[in-house]
Amino acid sequence: MSLNLLVVRVGRVGDTVMATPALTALLKYYPDAKITLLVSPVGKLLLKGFHPNIKDIWTWERSGIIKPITDKNNLKQKLKSNRFDKIICFDTSHHIANLFTGIDTEFYQHKGTDGHSHTAQAYLDLVTTITGEETAGIYNHLPVENSEREKVDNELVEHGIKPGDQVLMIHPTFSGYSRFGIRKKEAKLRKLWSPENYGRLCKKIRQTHPEIKPMMVLLPDELSFGQKIVEHSDNSVLLLKSESTFERYKAMISRADVILSPDSGPMHIASAVGTRIVAFFSMKDPENCGPFMAKSDFIIIRSEDTDHPELGINAIDVDTVYDACMKLLTNNDTAQ
């Protein structure tokens, strides 16, 4: 008789992606299990089609006032009418854990990291504790539909990017950014490289390597920032509007040879679809929340390695970023 498992990770894009290695390990160890996921609404969009053994995806919207209460009450009713053999929770929140209080089943919860190990590895370690099996060599993973890859190829051809062209995808913003301002000053320092810098970078790439095509795919609130980059690049970068589907976006990222991004959800998606990464980091440890993939496939550039780390990622000069992008775009050497 197959097991019924409930796997829980209610979080943003990056949080969800970092749970995919553990989910892969569970599917490997319990190949006949029927799995229900409890995730955020964005997590449901992200994990669509992850594996045929995932039979249902429940969601809990935890931001707002009314929706979190409604969703929580709905989940309590679902838990009453569904029997699980194991509940595996990768959230540290006691508010989420309290949802399962009084349920007569095996319950396992991630208790947090020591601040040094990677979050995804900590999730894998919990799976090892549960199953007794080692989980080495399992990285972030998200499936990309072939039909979406074909649509993206056809769309990009219309913009002068042929299937054989090299593509540098730039994601210059982050969750919480909007054209009306930045929610937190620290977030701006940590994650927002200036449009002037991005523009100079794209111009230099197009001048030295015209075969490499820079592009951006941005949400409506991000387009004004992207347009500034286009202007500073003398139109050296293609700007496209992101549609309301993760399938197209995942396909766009998988089409890129390299993505340049701050520590963000798109960085994690890139690691999960096999796209190489140049990532900005500042005031956070990439060993804890950086790309969880083969080390040869990404380069981290930290403000702490500059003379003025107090400036955040704007302390990182264009030439340093250019060299990192070229390292991954033009050869197969091991990344730093």
C-alpha positions as a Markdown table, in Angstrom:
| # | Residue | x | y | z |
|---|---|---|---|---|
| 1 | Met | 0.0 | 0.0 | 0.0 |
| 2 | Ser | 1.5 | 3.4 | -1.0 |
| 3 | Leu | 2.2 | 6.1 | 1.5 |
| 4 | Asn | 0.3 | 9.4 | 1.6 |
| 5 | Leu | 2.7 | 12.2 | 2.3 |
| 6 | Leu | 2.0 | 15.9 | 3.0 |
| 7 | Val | 5.0 | 18.1 | 2.2 |
| 8 | Val | 4.9 | 21.7 | 3.4 |
| 9 | Arg | 6.9 | 24.8 | 2.4 |
| 10 | Val | 4.8 | 28.0 | 2.4 |
| 11 | Gly | 7.1 | 30.7 | 1.0 |
| 12 | Arg | 8.2 | 32.9 | -1.9 |
| 13 | Val | 9.8 | 31.7 | -5.1 |
| 14 | Gly | 13.3 | 31.2 | -3.7 |
| 15 | Asp | 12.0 | 29.4 | -0.6 |
| 16 | Thr | 10.0 | 27.0 | -2.8 |
| 17 | Val | 12.9 | 26.3 | -5.2 |
| 18 | Met | 15.3 | 25.5 | -2.4 |
| 19 | Ala | 12.8 | 22.8 | -1.2 |
| 20 | Thr | 12.9 | 21.0 | -4.6 |
| 21 | Pro | 16.0 | 18.9 | -3.9 |
| 22 | Ala | 14.3 | 17.5 | -0.8 |
| 23 | Leu | 11.1 | 16.9 | -2.7 |
| 24 | Thr | 13.1 | 15.1 | -5.4 |
| 25 | Ala | 14.8 | 13.0 | -2.7 |
| 26 | Leu | 11.4 | 12.1 | -1.1 |
| 27 | Leu | 10.1 | 11.1 | -4.5 |
| 28 | Lys | 13.2 | 8.9 | -5.1 |
| 29 | Tyr | 13.0 | 7.2 | -1.7 |
| 30 | Tyr | 9.2 | 6.8 | -1.8 |
| 31 | Pro | 8.6 | 6.1 | -5.5 |
| 32 | Asp | 5.0 | 4.8 | -5.0 |
| 33 | Ala | 3.9 | 7.6 | -2.6 |
| 34 | Lys | 1.0 | 9.9 | -3.2 |
| 35 | Ile | 2.1 | 13.4 | -2.3 |
| 36 | Thr | 0.1 | 16.5 | -1.4 |
| 37 | Leu | 2.0 | 19.8 | -1.3 |
| 38 | Leu | 1.1 | 22.7 | 0.9 |
| 39 | Val | 2.7 | 25.8 | -0.5 |
| 40 | Ser | 2.0 | 29.5 | -1.2 |
| 41 | Pro | -0.1 | 30.5 | -4.3 |
| 42 | Val | 3.1 | 31.3 | -6.1 |
| 43 | Gly | 4.6 | 28.0 | -5.1 |
| 44 | Lys | 1.6 | 26.2 | -6.8 |
| 45 | Leu | 2.3 | 28.0 | -10.0 |
| 46 | Leu | 6.0 | 27.3 | -9.8 |
| 47 | Leu | 5.6 | 23.5 | -9.1 |
| 48 | Lys | 3.0 | 22.8 | -11.7 |
| 49 | Gly | 3.9 | 19.6 | -13.4 |
| 50 | Phe | 6.8 | 18.8 | -11.0 |
| 51 | His | 6.1 | 15.1 | -10.8 |
| 52 | Pro | 3.1 | 12.8 | -11.6 |
| 53 | Asn | 3.1 | 11.5 | -8.0 |
| 54 | Ile | 2.1 | 14.9 | -6.7 |
| 55 | Lys | -1.6 | 14.3 | -6.6 |
| 56 | Asp | -2.8 | 17.6 | -5.1 |
| 57 | Ile | -1.4 | 21.1 | -4.2 |
| 58 | Trp | -3.0 | 23.0 | -1.4 |
| 59 | Thr | -2.2 | 26.7 | -0.9 |
| 60 | Trp | -2.0 | 29.1 | 2.0 |
| 61 | Glu | -1.9 | 32.8 | 1.3 |
| 62 | Arg | -0.2 | 34.3 | 4.4 |
| 63 | Ser | -0.1 | 37.9 | 3.4 |
| 64 | Gly | -3.1 | 40.2 | 3.8 |
| 65 | Ile | -5.9 | 40.2 | 6.5 |
| 66 | Ile | -8.9 | 38.0 | 5.4 |
| 67 | Lys | -7.3 | 35.6 | 3.0 |
| 68 | Pro | -4.8 | 34.0 | 5.5 |
| 69 | Ile | -7.7 | 33.3 | 7.9 |
| 70 | Thr | -9.9 | 31.9 | 5.2 |
| 71 | Asp | -7.2 | 29.7 | 3.8 |
| 72 | Lys | -6.2 | 28.4 | 7.2 |
| 73 | Asn | -9.8 | 27.4 | 8.0 |
| 74 | Asn | -10.1 | 25.6 | 4.7 |
| 75 | Leu | -6.8 | 23.8 | 5.4 |
| 76 | Lys | -8.1 | 22.6 | 8.8 |
| 77 | Gln | -11.2 | 21.1 | 7.0 |
| 78 | Lys | -9.0 | 19.4 | 4.4 |
| 79 | Leu | -6.8 | 17.9 | 7.1 |
| 80 | Lys | -9.9 | 16.5 | 8.8 |
| 81 | Ser | -10.9 | 14.7 | 5.6 |
| 82 | Asn | -7.5 | 13.5 | 4.5 |
| 83 | Arg | -5.3 | 10.9 | 6.2 |
| 84 | Phe | -1.5 | 11.2 | 5.8 |
| 85 | Asp | 1.1 | 8.7 | 6.9 |
| 86 | Lys | 3.8 | 11.4 | 7.3 |
| 87 | Ile | 3.7 | 15.2 | 7.4 |
| 88 | Ile | 7.1 | 16.8 | 6.4 |
| 89 | Cys | 7.3 | 20.5 | 7.1 |
| 90 | Phe | 10.3 | 22.5 | 5.8 |
| 91 | Asp | 9.0 | 25.7 | 7.4 |
| 92 | Thr | 10.4 | 26.7 | 10.8 |
| 93 | Ser | 7.3 | 28.8 | 11.7 |
| 94 | His | 5.4 | 27.6 | 14.7 |
| 95 | His | 2.3 | 29.2 | 13.2 |
| 96 | Ile | 2.5 | 26.8 | 10.4 |
| 97 | Ala | 3.4 | 23.9 | 12.6 |
| 98 | Asn | 0.4 | 24.7 | 14.9 |
| 99 | Leu | -1.9 | 23.8 | 11.9 |
| 100 | Phe | -1.0 | 20.2 | 12.5 |
| 101 | Thr | -1.5 | 20.2 | 16.3 |
| 102 | Gly | -3.6 | 17.2 | 17.4 |
| 103 | Ile | -3.3 | 15.3 | 14.1 |
| 104 | Asp | -2.4 | 11.7 | 14.8 |
| 105 | Thr | 0.4 | 11.1 | 12.3 |
| 106 | Glu | 4.2 | 11.3 | 12.1 |
| 107 | Phe | 5.2 | 14.9 | 12.0 |
| 108 | Tyr | 8.7 | 16.2 | 11.0 |
| 109 | Gln | 9.8 | 19.8 | 11.0 |
| 110 | His | 12.9 | 21.6 | 9.8 |
| 111 | Lys | 14.3 | 23.5 | 12.8 |
| 112 | Gly | 16.5 | 26.0 | 11.0 |
| 113 | Thr | 20.2 | 26.0 | 9.9 |
| 114 | Asp | 23.3 | 26.8 | 11.8 |
| 115 | Gly | 23.8 | 29.9 | 9.6 |
| 116 | His | 26.6 | 28.3 | 7.6 |
| 117 | Ser | 25.0 | 25.3 | 5.8 |
| 118 | His | 22.9 | 25.9 | 2.7 |
| 119 | Thr | 19.1 | 26.0 | 3.4 |
| 120 | Ala | 18.5 | 23.4 | 0.6 |
| 121 | Gln | 21.1 | 21.1 | 2.2 |
| 122 | Ala | 19.4 | 21.5 | 5.5 |
| 123 | Tyr | 16.1 | 20.3 | 4.0 |
| 124 | Leu | 17.9 | 17.3 | 2.4 |
| 125 | Asp | 19.4 | 16.5 | 5.8 |
| 126 | Leu | 15.9 | 16.4 | 7.2 |
| 127 | Val | 15.0 | 13.9 | 4.5 |
| 128 | Thr | 18.0 | 11.8 | 5.5 |
| 129 | Thr | 16.8 | 11.8 | 9.1 |
| 130 | Ile | 13.4 | 10.6 | 8.0 |
| 131 | Thr | 14.5 | 7.9 | 5.5 |
| 132 | Gly | 18.0 | 7.0 | 6.6 |
| 133 | Glu | 19.2 | 7.5 | 3.0 |
| 134 | Glu | 22.0 | 9.8 | 1.8 |
| 135 | Thr | 21.0 | 12.6 | -0.6 |
| 136 | Ala | 24.3 | 13.7 | -2.1 |
| 137 | Gly | 24.3 | 15.2 | -5.6 |
| 138 | Ile | 20.6 | 16.3 | -5.7 |
| 139 | Tyr | 20.2 | 20.0 | -6.7 |
| 140 | Asn | 17.4 | 22.4 | -7.4 |
| 141 | His | 15.1 | 21.3 | -10.2 |
| 142 | Leu | 12.1 | 22.6 | -12.0 |
| 143 | Pro | 10.6 | 21.1 | -15.2 |
| 144 | Val | 10.2 | 23.2 | -18.3 |
| 145 | Glu | 7.6 | 22.1 | -20.8 |
| 146 | Asn | 9.0 | 21.5 | -24.3 |
| 147 | Ser | 6.0 | 23.3 | -25.9 |
| 148 | Glu | 6.9 | 26.4 | -23.8 |
| 149 | Arg | 10.5 | 26.2 | -25.0 |
| 150 | Glu | 9.3 | 26.2 | -28.6 |
| 151 | Lys | 7.0 | 29.1 | -28.0 |
| 152 | Val | 9.9 | 31.1 | -26.4 |
| 153 | Asp | 12.2 | 30.2 | -29.3 |
| 154 | Asn | 9.6 | 31.5 | -31.8 |
| 155 | Glu | 8.9 | 34.6 | -29.8 |
| 156 | Leu | 12.6 | 35.5 | -29.6 |
| 157 | Val | 13.2 | 35.0 | -33.3 |
| 158 | Glu | 10.7 | 37.8 | -33.8 |
| 159 | His | 13.1 | 40.0 | -31.8 |
| 160 | Gly | 16.2 | 38.9 | -33.7 |
| 161 | Ile | 17.4 | 36.2 | -31.3 |
| 162 | Lys | 17.9 | 33.0 | -33.2 |
| 163 | Pro | 17.9 | 29.5 | -31.6 |
| 164 | Gly | 21.7 | 29.3 | -31.9 |
| 165 | Asp | 22.5 | 32.7 | -30.4 |
| 166 | Gln | 24.0 | 33.1 | -27.0 |
| 167 | Val | 21.7 | 35.0 | -24.6 |
| 168 | Leu | 22.6 | 36.9 | -21.4 |
| 169 | Met | 19.4 | 37.4 | -19.4 |
| 170 | Ile | 19.4 | 40.2 | -16.9 |
| 171 | His | 17.1 | 40.3 | -14.0 |
| 172 | Pro | 17.8 | 43.7 | -12.3 |
| 173 | Thr | 15.1 | 43.9 | -9.6 |
| 174 | Phe | 13.8 | 41.8 | -6.8 |
| 175 | Ser | 10.6 | 40.9 | -4.8 |
| 176 | Gly | 9.4 | 44.1 | -3.1 |
| 177 | Tyr | 10.6 | 46.4 | -5.8 |
| 178 | Ser | 8.2 | 48.7 | -7.5 |
| 179 | Arg | 8.3 | 51.8 | -9.7 |
| 180 | Phe | 6.8 | 53.7 | -6.7 |
| 181 | Gly | 9.9 | 53.1 | -4.6 |
| 182 | Ile | 11.8 | 50.6 | -2.5 |
| 183 | Arg | 10.3 | 49.2 | 0.6 |
| 184 | Lys | 13.5 | 49.0 | 2.5 |
| 185 | Lys | 16.8 | 50.9 | 2.2 |
| 186 | Glu | 18.8 | 47.8 | 3.0 |
| 187 | Ala | 17.1 | 45.9 | 0.2 |
| 188 | Lys | 18.1 | 48.6 | -2.3 |
| 189 | Leu | 21.8 | 48.4 | -1.2 |
| 190 | Arg | 21.8 | 44.6 | -1.3 |
| 191 | Lys | 20.0 | 44.0 | -4.6 |
| 192 | Leu | 19.7 | 47.1 | -6.8 |
| 193 | Trp | 22.6 | 47.7 | -9.2 |
| 194 | Ser | 22.2 | 51.0 | -11.0 |
| 195 | Pro | 20.6 | 51.3 | -14.5 |
| 196 | Glu | 23.7 | 53.1 | -15.6 |
| 197 | Asn | 25.9 | 50.1 | -14.6 |
| 198 | Tyr | 23.6 | 47.7 | -16.4 |
| 199 | Gly | 23.6 | 50.0 | -19.4 |
| 200 | Arg | 27.4 | 50.3 | -19.6 |
| 201 | Leu | 27.7 | 46.5 | -19.2 |
| 202 | Cys | 25.3 | 45.8 | -22.1 |
| 203 | Lys | 27.0 | 48.3 | -24.3 |
| 204 | Lys | 30.4 | 46.7 | -23.6 |
| 205 | Ile | 29.1 | 43.2 | -24.3 |
| 206 | Arg | 27.5 | 44.2 | -27.6 |
| 207 | Gln | 30.7 | 46.1 | -28.6 |
| 208 | Thr | 33.1 | 43.2 | -27.8 |
| 209 | His | 30.9 | 40.2 | -28.4 |
| 210 | Pro | 28.1 | 41.2 | -30.8 |
| 211 | Glu | 27.0 | 37.6 | -31.0 |
| 212 | Ile | 25.8 | 37.7 | -27.4 |
| 213 | Lys | 22.3 | 39.0 | -27.0 |
| 214 | Pro | 21.4 | 40.7 | -23.7 |
| 215 | Met | 17.7 | 40.6 | -22.7 |
| 216 | Met | 15.3 | 41.3 | -19.8 |
| 217 | Val | 11.9 | 39.9 | -19.1 |
| 218 | Leu | 10.2 | 42.1 | -16.4 |
| 219 | Leu | 6.9 | 42.5 | -14.7 |
| 220 | Pro | 4.8 | 45.6 | -15.3 |
| 221 | Asp | 6.0 | 47.4 | -12.1 |
| 222 | Glu | 9.6 | 46.7 | -13.2 |
| 223 | Leu | 9.4 | 47.9 | -16.8 |
| 224 | Ser | 10.3 | 51.5 | -16.0 |
| 225 | Phe | 13.5 | 50.4 | -14.4 |
| 226 | Gly | 14.2 | 48.2 | -17.3 |
| 227 | Gln | 13.6 | 51.1 | -19.7 |
| 228 | Lys | 16.2 | 53.1 | -18.0 |
| 229 | Ile | 18.7 | 50.3 | -18.6 |
| 230 | Val | 17.7 | 50.2 | -22.3 |
| 231 | Glu | 18.3 | 54.0 | -22.5 |
| 232 | His | 21.7 | 53.8 | -20.8 |
| 233 | Ser | 22.7 | 50.9 | -23.0 |
| 234 | Asp | 21.9 | 52.8 | -26.2 |
| 235 | Asn | 19.3 | 50.1 | -27.0 |
| 236 | Ser | 21.8 | 47.3 | -26.6 |
| 237 | Val | 19.4 | 45.1 | -24.6 |
| 238 | Leu | 16.0 | 43.7 | -25.4 |
| 239 | Leu | 13.2 | 44.4 | -23.0 |
| 240 | Leu | 10.2 | 42.1 | -22.9 |
| 241 | Lys | 7.1 | 42.2 | -20.6 |
| 242 | Ser | 6.6 | 39.2 | -18.3 |
| 243 | Glu | 3.3 | 37.4 | -18.8 |
| 244 | Ser | 1.2 | 36.0 | -16.0 |
| 245 | Thr | 2.6 | 32.5 | -16.3 |
| 246 | Phe | 5.6 | 30.8 | -14.8 |
| 247 | Glu | 5.7 | 28.4 | -17.7 |
| 248 | Arg | 6.8 | 31.1 | -20.2 |
| 249 | Tyr | 9.2 | 32.7 | -17.6 |
| 250 | Lys | 10.8 | 29.4 | -16.8 |
| 251 | Ala | 11.3 | 28.7 | -20.5 |
| 252 | Met | 12.8 | 32.2 | -21.0 |
| 253 | Ile | 15.3 | 31.6 | -18.2 |
| 254 | Ser | 16.2 | 28.1 | -19.5 |
| 255 | Arg | 16.7 | 29.6 | -22.9 |
| 256 | Ala | 19.4 | 32.0 | -21.5 |
| 257 | Asp | 23.0 | 30.8 | -21.4 |
| 258 | Val | 23.7 | 32.9 | -18.4 |
| 259 | Ile | 21.5 | 35.0 | -16.1 |
| 260 | Leu | 22.8 | 38.1 | -14.2 |
| 261 | Ser | 20.8 | 38.7 | -11.1 |
| 262 | Pro | 20.9 | 39.8 | -7.5 |
| 263 | Asp | 20.0 | 37.3 | -4.8 |
| 264 | Ser | 16.4 | 36.8 | -5.9 |
| 265 | Gly | 13.7 | 34.3 | -7.0 |
| 266 | Pro | 14.9 | 34.3 | -10.7 |
| 267 | Met | 18.4 | 33.4 | -9.5 |
| 268 | His | 16.9 | 30.3 | -7.8 |
| 269 | Ile | 14.8 | 29.5 | -10.8 |
| 270 | Ala | 17.9 | 29.6 | -13.1 |
| 271 | Ser | 19.7 | 27.2 | -10.8 |
| 272 | Ala | 16.7 | 24.8 | -11.1 |
| 273 | Val | 16.4 | 24.9 | -14.9 |
| 274 | Gly | 20.2 | 24.5 | -15.6 |
| 275 | Thr | 21.1 | 28.1 | -16.6 |
| 276 | Arg | 24.4 | 29.4 | -15.5 |
| 277 | Ile | 24.4 | 32.3 | -13.0 |
| 278 | Val | 26.3 | 35.4 | -12.1 |
| 279 | Ala | 24.8 | 36.6 | -8.9 |
| 280 | Phe | 25.3 | 39.8 | -6.8 |
| 281 | Phe | 25.4 | 39.3 | -3.0 |
| 282 | Ser | 25.7 | 41.8 | -0.2 |
| 283 | Met | 25.1 | 41.5 | 3.5 |
| 284 | Lys | 24.0 | 37.9 | 3.1 |
| 285 | Asp | 26.0 | 34.6 | 3.0 |
| 286 | Pro | 25.6 | 32.8 | -0.4 |
| 287 | Glu | 26.7 | 29.6 | 1.4 |
| 288 | Asn | 23.3 | 29.7 | 3.1 |
| 289 | Cys | 21.0 | 30.9 | 0.3 |
| 290 | Gly | 23.0 | 31.1 | -3.0 |
| 291 | Pro | 22.4 | 28.9 | -6.1 |
| 292 | Phe | 22.1 | 25.3 | -5.1 |
| 293 | Met | 23.7 | 23.7 | -8.2 |
| 294 | Ala | 27.1 | 22.5 | -9.4 |
| 295 | Lys | 29.7 | 25.1 | -8.3 |
| 296 | Ser | 31.1 | 25.2 | -11.8 |
| 297 | Asp | 27.9 | 26.8 | -13.0 |
| 298 | Phe | 27.8 | 30.0 | -11.1 |
| 299 | Ile | 29.9 | 32.9 | -10.0 |
| 300 | Ile | 29.1 | 35.0 | -6.9 |
| 301 | Ile | 30.2 | 38.7 | -6.8 |
| 302 | Arg | 30.1 | 40.2 | -3.3 |
| 303 | Ser | 30.2 | 43.7 | -2.2 |
| 304 | Glu | 32.2 | 42.6 | 0.8 |
| 305 | Asp | 35.1 | 41.9 | -1.6 |
| 306 | Thr | 35.3 | 45.5 | -2.7 |
| 307 | Asp | 36.9 | 48.6 | -1.1 |
| 308 | His | 33.5 | 50.0 | -0.2 |
| 309 | Pro | 31.1 | 47.3 | 1.0 |
| 310 | Glu | 28.9 | 49.9 | 2.7 |
| 311 | Leu | 27.7 | 50.9 | -0.8 |
| 312 | Gly | 26.1 | 47.5 | -1.3 |
| 313 | Ile | 26.3 | 46.0 | -4.8 |
| 314 | Asn | 26.9 | 49.3 | -6.4 |
| 315 | Ala | 30.4 | 49.0 | -5.0 |
| 316 | Ile | 30.9 | 46.3 | -7.7 |
| 317 | Asp | 32.3 | 47.8 | -10.9 |
| 318 | Val | 31.2 | 47.1 | -14.4 |
| 319 | Asp | 34.4 | 45.4 | -15.5 |
| 320 | Thr | 34.2 | 42.9 | -12.7 |
| 321 | Val | 30.7 | 41.9 | -13.7 |
| 322 | Tyr | 31.7 | 41.9 | -17.4 |
| 323 | Asp | 34.6 | 39.5 | -16.7 |
| 324 | Ala | 32.3 | 37.1 | -14.7 |
| 325 | Cys | 29.7 | 37.0 | -17.4 |
| 326 | Met | 32.3 | 36.4 | -20.1 |
| 327 | Lys | 33.9 | 33.6 | -18.1 |
| 328 | Leu | 30.6 | 31.7 | -18.2 |
| 329 | Leu | 29.5 | 32.7 | -21.6 |
| 330 | Thr | 32.7 | 32.2 | -23.6 |
| 331 | Asn | 34.4 | 29.1 | -22.0 |
| 332 | Asn | 33.8 | 26.1 | -19.9 |
| 333 | Asp | 36.3 | 26.8 | -17.2 |
| 334 | Thr | 35.4 | 26.0 | -13.7 |
| 335 | Ala | 33.7 | 29.0 | -12.1 |
| 336 | Gln | 35.1 | 30.7 | -9.0 |
